[in-house]
Amino acid sequence: MPALPDTGLMLDLSRLPAPAVLAPLDFEAILGERLTDFQTRYPQFDTLLESDPAVKLQQVDAWRELLTRAAINDAARGVMLAFATGSDLDHLAAFYGVSRRVIEPATETTPEVLESDAELRARIQIAPETLPHAGVTGGFYRARALAAVPALKDVAAIKRGNGRVDLVLLSREGDGTVSPEQLATVSALFADGETVQLTDILSVSAAAITPFAAEIHLTVKRGPDPQAVRSAAEAAVRAYCADRHRIGAPVYVQMLAAVASVGGVEHASVVWPIGDIDPGTAGAAWLSSVTLTTGLTA
């Protein structure tokens, strides 16, 4: 059986459907319901004009009802891991003893840089695995390493068989190469036998970086500024590759063409790479450079 990485992100929260507690926000529907009710109560008002004071009052109240529903929706989202952001997410994290990591401390001229909501949300998902009743799992190894070293972008626990577990680290700096100091810090976390499963033989290593360059040709419709289209496409490609800069995450050629097909692009053709970039279970793909060329449709 091939080695499989434990990334701790088995459930993609973004794919969950909107919960029923969230009320639909439709001003026209609310106003229509209110006017219907008003006419039922006062049938003598059979012709309601926009200029009628009664209609104006219903419009104002309908708008206020819409704002109230929106506030209730926001409050409901604030207690859901899939939707909570900012300080609401911080309070959900506190329930599991997790706090937002400081990526870069504040200086005299710059504010501190904190980890993103997406990163914190992912760590909250694996936080239950650090509880005493959960035992020592792959999620425990990942959560402990990520909490101790904010400079880490990703950690994977790979079971090799016969009790061997490789803890693979990826840095958020540069191409993801982990520094000797980061390796030493994580290794020290698990030097104590009580922090490692009794049957596990744990080793800590850096992810193998697979750099690649991307070259994409864009066929652009006549009209839009090719430079603006090229800039938008490059931003989209870089965003996709940054998201795939994780341990064991392939970069797909088909997706490179798809994300480069921004507004104004008739067709996107990937010249390079000619195939998907598979970094392996213990590696990470890194976009070293991107070149986009453009041509106009006939």
Secondary structure, 3 states (H helix, E strand, C coil): CCCEEECCCCCCHHHCCCCCCCCCCCHHHHHHHHHHHHHHHCCCCCCCCCCCHHHHHHHHHHHHHHHHHHHHHHHHHCCCCCCCCHHHHHHHHHHCCCCCCEEECCCCCCCCEECCHHHHHHHHHHHHHHCHHHCCCHHHHHHHHHHHCCCEEEEEEEEEECCEEEEEEEECCCCCCCCHHHHHHHHHHCCCHHHCCCCCEEEEEECEEEEEEEEEEEEECCCCCHHHHHHHHHHHHHHHHHHHCCCCCCECHHHHHHHHCCCCEEEEEEEECCCCECCCCCEEEEEEEEEEEEEECC
